[in-house]
Amino acid sequence: MIRFELKDHHRENRVVNDRLIFAAIIAGILFAVIMIRLTMLQVFEYEHFNALSDRNRVDFKPLAPQRGLIYDRNGVVLAENIPVFSLELVPEKVIDLDGTLQELKLLLDITDEKIIEIKQQIKHQRRFREVVVRQRLTEQEVAKFSVNRHRFPGLDVVGRLVRHYPHGALFAHTIGYVGRINEKDLQRIDEQNYKGTQYVGKTGVERFYEDTLHGQVGHQQVETNVQGRMVREITNTPSVSGQDLFLHLDINLQRVASEALSEFNGSIIALDPRTGGVLAMISKPDFNPNEFVTGISRKSYAVLRDSTDRPLFDRALRGHYPPGSTLKPFVALAGLELDVVNEHSSTFCPGWYTLPGKPDHRYRCWKRHGHGQVDFITAISQSCDVYFYDLANAMGIDRLHGFLDLFGFGRRTGIDIPSESRGLSPSREWKRRVRNQVWYPGETLISGIGQGFNQMTPIQLAHATATLAMRGESISPRVVRATRNTGQTELQLLPIKRLETLPIIDIRNWQATINSMVEVVHGKRGTARKVGKGLSFKVAGKTGTAQVFGIKQDEKYDAKTLDKKLHDHALFTAFAPADDPEFVVVVVAENGGGGSHTAAPIARKMIDQYFGVIPNE
């Protein structure tokens, strides 16, 4: 009889045991994973999740510092902070951004254009940074939002101090303005120190002295209820306000400059040559900086940006102008110092000049029939072009450029305002390097009268004139005179930034140049003799007329037939008193015609204001 075994107990036991062991291993692994995760949560990530939990009842708020104020030399406030209420949004706390903005649009007066602007701002900055939805809320708008606040998590009404410029456009280019922090600004500031701060200096003094004006952020830890409202303060580290700035600028001089330039575009700069202090600095046309603080509309910005007059362009620091005859005193001094001419050297001016071997090409003097025999002083006082053609030809461009370089032409002055331009003082090497061309002798001639490739900024011309007035002592122009800590009365004066002293071979050469500039203003035939009338002290000056476009040698310049934009620029430089200078003024009136009848009278108004001269009616 055959026996069959229906079950293999040994095999079944082995299978069951294997399964139990496998299940135990899986369970052990899962248990180990859970324990590791619990350990991570309880030990390593405890502080993180504890902080998240505390946010249900504890909030950590930055305390933005108060921005320092800006004053003129007389203590007049030029930049202040005024309190306003604004509606602000924190993107990371808003769940449905589109829905929230649409509901908000029904509650407050917010345009579709503003909503697009808000979204763009959120896109280009950190999500934890506040975004201003509406500035300068009225009391009624604040009350309306407060009643409906529970419907808008992540939004709140915040009272802030906003920058304000009480004198509007008067100091727009010099002081500059602040604006909302953008992605580009985050690359140059300490992000931690700017938590809670909405604005940063964009241009002018506001930008250059940003670190001084801003201060240090504070911190506040508060307990909140379920609606996010503060119940009590837990800790408080107060912010440190920024320092106040006191400038060399004089508001009275600034007003006179602005009014005197009147309908002309251009620039006026006044300096104290003893300290380098900028007493006045005007660039026309100008603009209202208050429009930029809380965000200028696209339409308004387009008007400024697209204007042919370029009101946003700072002509004082970035405007390039041929210096014209205002360069002649420096060329004359170069001739004396390099021993090319002396005080008694003279040239005959028939009204034109030709290079040896090229009698057919005539370089015209501004006086069509010539000045006759002219010496050193007459050449400057009557601004004879032929004398300076001959002098420049005798020196050569290399020596002329080297001497002008000592006065800073073609280099930044180092003024404490950003975005200063270099200008251009041409040379043989520059033309070969930049244009890959040779230098021609005729270009040396026109460089000698401040034309051709010469391009100077008004601040360069003012700095060079101050250096000449101080007999070679070069001092960098400065706008800010002193700082003051919050709550204190004592001022901390900033040091004078002295540059190199120019090498002087013979002080008599400098005095001869200055004497010739005195003749410009006080001589019987000086080109600015009307400026010197009624003054009890001597003024050294130089008129200049810079061509906007070239004319052929057989053509005659006729302003009556030309468009206003093609008229010559009018320039004038001066310092006073001539023997002990304390005031330097430079005037550039675009398309103003001759320097003697347009720019010089403007400079006289500045001199009268500074020295308290009452002009004769």
Order of alpha helices (4+ residues) and beta strands (2+ residues): alpha-alpha-beta-beta-beta-alpha-alpha-beta-alpha-beta-alpha-beta-alpha-beta-alpha-alpha-beta-beta-beta-beta-beta-alpha-beta-beta-alpha-alpha-alpha-alpha-beta-beta-beta-beta-alpha-alpha-alpha-alpha-alpha-alpha-beta-beta-beta-beta-alpha-beta-beta-beta-alpha
